[in-house]
Amino acid sequence: MRVSLQQLAKALQLDYRGDADLLINGVASPGSAVAGDLCYLLHKKTLGDIAASQCSVVIAPPRLGDEVKGKALLLSDSPQFSFVQAIGALGLEGGSEPGIHPSAQIAASARLADGVCVGANAVIEDEADIGAHSIIGAGAVIGCSAIVGSHCHLHSRVTLARAVRLGDRCILHSGAVIGSDGFGLVFHQQRWHKIPQLGSVVIEDDVEIGANTTVDRGALDNTVIEQGCKLDNQVQVGHNVRIGAHTAIAGCAAIAGSADIGRYCKISGAAGVLGHLTVADHVTITAMSLVTKNIKTPGVYSSGTPLLENRLWHRSNAGYKSLHKLAQTVAKLDKASE
């Protein structure tokens, strides 16, 4: 889709500078842009990249507008967000036409609303309910009595197990498994016995879940992911976890069973949260940190050992073994000085 500068400014509700009839064909990074492309500018330090670019239009903050030369402008207080909106306005995201592939297997009792697209070899089981204009990708499996809201996109090979509930406008990327059994076991008479996992998973509106991420069903109550959460690839969410609204979790993080994560939290890559812990709202946990106790106050929390040259790491590691003895010695000296 080609739109004029004036049309795009109206769609994004932004002020513009330049030829109102200038046509915009697409979006690109400054280095790969050609005439007709749209770029965005966040920082003064990248003005040089914009100046050297072949792009025709730049979304820029008002404070930098006068410093962008030779380009048409859209002025935004949040250029990156406006750039995302522009991608939608230009119709660049693509989509799938409604319809059911002949190889899809759909139970007679399943319910599909208007505008649903079902890809090749997808399976929709008994009593499943698919909302309007949702897309079920190739090889996806929607289990018995599962519910998918409207305008969702489940990419190829996504699995929703029995009775999982998915809100509206959710995106699940390839290989995500929602509602697999949690790691529930009881040790009795020298062997492990499986605890039936009778709960389910409830995912609210506008949640995005990355490729090969797993969300376990609850043992008795449900695992819950509240609205607006964003989970990266290869995240593990254990049974009966609750993740508060608008929390973001980066790749390879793991949340153990029955942990309660607050709203607007940020959990960085490869971080871990032990089970049955509570994390307050507005908490940031930095990469590779391990949460071993409740976090009651908003803030930034870290653990782990930063990278060192191997020789220095071995020396520091040897010193850790002496810390307890050193602490005892200091305590004795303090007592003797009293």
Secondary structure, DSSP 8 states (H G I E B T S, - for coil): --EEHHHHHHHHT-EEES-TT-EE-EE--TTT--TTEEEE---GGGHHHHHH---SEEEE-GGGGGG--SSEEEE-SSHHHHHHHHHHHTT-S----SEE-TT-EE-TT-EE-TT-EE-TT-EE-TT-EE-TT-EE-TT-EE-TT-EE-TT-EE-TT-EE-TT-EE-TT-EE-TT-EEEE----EEEETTEEEE------EEE-TT-EE-TT-EEE--SSS-EEE-TT-EE-TT-EE-TT-EE-TT-EE-TT-EE-TT-EE-TT-EE-TT-EE-TT-EE-TTEEE-TT-EE-S-B-S-EEE--S-----HHHHHHHHHHHTTHHHHHHHHHHHHHHH-
